[in-house]
Amino acid sequence: MKSALLALALAALIPALAGCQQAGAPTPAGETASAAPETKPGLALADGRLVLPAVKGSPAAAYFRLSNSSGKAVVIAAVDVAGAGMAMMHQTATFDGRASMDMMENPEVKPGETLEFAPGGKHVMITDLPEDWAPGGSVEITLVFSDGDKLSAPLKLLAAGDAR
């Protein structure tokens, strides 16, 4: 029963994800490639995962939690997923029973807070995926902050419908 509900929810989400490809300020994938992940003191990215699309050519979605234990607020200015053509931060909202996705610009994480990117809410929409990405692998996400600092972390590649 749980699998059927998850499949039904995914089937309903695919058309909305396709509509999520709106004009925005994409970040080129090659900009932040590095040999070692970058870090930003006081910030931690946890539970990073990228859910591959059920239909090739469709966008993927990345989810994670960003915790700020530093003494000052941080603002995410851009996001990059190594190897992908484009990565954009979006927020899903529901009004009158209809889901819509809007670009997120400059989300802030205050000291002591955690910003969650999770299914049905905030997410990173990723397009132009490499052909060789498959469940079980991993890729690197890099968050670029308004002060120019960066934070990189791995994202587990998951199959469609496995958004845990």
Helices and strands as residue ranges (DSSP letters): H 2-18, G 29-32, E 43-51, E 60-68, E 74-81, E 86-95, E 98-103, E 108-109, E 114-117, E 122-127, E 138-145, E 150-158
